[in-house]
Amino acid sequence: MKLQNLSIIFAIIVIPVSLVLSSYTGMQIDTIQLQNAYDEVLFTSVHDAIKAYQINTANNPYAIINSSQKRDIEAAINTFMNSFATGLGVSGYGEDYIRPYIPAIMFTLYDGYYIYSPTYNYDEDSQKYEHIIKPYITYTQRYKTVNLDVLISYTLDNYITVTGTIGNEYVNKSGYLVNDNVDLNTETLKEQLLIYDESTDTKSIEEYIYIYQGGEKRYYDPNSTDGSGRKWFLYRNGKKAYISLVEETQTEDINAKSYAIESKEFTDWVDLKLGNITLNDLVLEEGVKERNKNNIYIGTNGTNRIFNSNDNNFEAEDSTFNIHKRDMIRISIKENLSSAITNYSEHSGALGTNMSFQMPLLEESQWDQITRNICMMVFVQGLPVGFKTYNNYAIINNPRNKNFISQEGLCFINGDSSTYHRIDCPYLGEDNIQGYREIDFEQTAVEVRNENNDRETMYYFRHKNLPCYYCIVARNYDKVELTEKRQLALRQVLGRERQILHY
């Protein structure tokens, strides 16, 4: 056969194949780029949802109440849906397009979590298969020995609730487990308020001493103009609502001191009543135990005493108590989240998909993130992207909240310093150190009514201090070892804020 004929045959065969391969390669590259773009949109949308949650709870005095929490979470989910749809370029279709590809969204909170997933929602006349926020699930496990049968509910810190029978006695007690016997003091707390005078339509920023009592802040006004002579007031919509429920002479907050006393009493009670409980006394359904057997005994063994103060430093991350607590939180989340996603697989046709949804295998570092923090987790599976489907999930922490207090969520000032710092910042002075939540230094919104009874939102800062550039803004600084004064200041604010959380 002539060379020219072979060349023609080669061209007829190879060129179409090359074109097909080139086109296929191009489409694969486009798909990979689109997947990367979807990753960015997913994580950005979850960040938007967390930010919405933070804004809502920061300006909501009832943010720790369950019904209010649920409303804030619903708002955060709506923010995610809108942001995700807009980022994908399907905002015209909105939530109806993306919702079938979201088998679950989870919000972990201080003492439990919400799961948002598809299920049958029944009313009086019909049933509808749709995404809903399911009932709140607490971090609770059961322990049983010959003389006790109790449920112990955990939190992200060292606060527990014990319910059940010990001997012939029914108990229902809550408190913090501590090892530190340091006495904490009463303290003088101050913050600024925006005071609105509707008669002159003016506003002013004024600083007041306050105490936290009865679930809210109560402010002291030594120059009260109240006709009855009352000096204490509640802050309501930019105005002072004077009350007479507080001792007129008590201007120091006692919550930190109360925390030290009450937590020590509770720890002593736990030592006496629960001090001999071990992992062997844990009660789990056989199926749950079998599926999680590799996690139940992480870092511990069946004879370690979980709630005994002699065997534990309850504040230490590597103590038997904390390791076991994180294991129990993990098991609870894993079981309920897997169940929610699997159930959607069985009924996904009701929302127009034929996907087989399943919970992905999370890394140990991700479980560590989930069991130590308040966070939001979003799963996306089966979303069309090129010739493939997009499957991924995002886990974002929510460090700025009212539901959980840790060292990372605290900032400190000293004396008349103009800046606030992290406790381990080298630029924080050593004298008169006082701590507050980081969210207390952020801009606060207050809704006031003017002389025409129209609503108006105004903004102010509770503290006049500016953020330290190194430890707050840039977060690039050489951390220092905590001196005795800094350790005491840290214990003081942790004690106060933890006591407030469970007033």
Buried (B, 14 or more C-beta within 10 A) or exposed (E): EEEEEEEEEEEEEEEEEEEEEEEEEEEEEEBEEBBEBBBEBBBBBBBBBBBBBBBBBBBBBBBBEEEBBBBBBBBBBEBBBBBBBBBBEBBEEEBEBBBBBBBBBBBBBBBBBBBBBBBEEEEEEEEEBEBBBBEBBBBBBEBBBEEBBBBBBBBBBBBBBBBBEBEEEEBEEEBBBBBBEEEBEBBEBBBBBBBBEBEEEEBEEEEBBBBBBEEEBBBBBEEBEBEEEBBBBBBEEBBBEBBEEBEEEBBEBBBBBBBBBBBBEBBEBBBEBBBBBBBEBBEBEEEBEEBBEEBBBEEBEEEBBBBBBEBBBBBEEEBBBBBBBBBBBBBBBBBBBBBBBBBBBEEBEBBEBEBEBBBEEBEEEBBBBBBBBBBBBBBBBBBEBBEEBBBBBBBBBBBBBBBBBBEEBBBBBBEEBEBBBBBBBEBBBEEEBBBBBBBBBBEBEBEBBEEEEEEBEEEBBBBEBBBBEBBBEEEEBEEBEBEEBBBBBBBBBBBBBBBBBBE
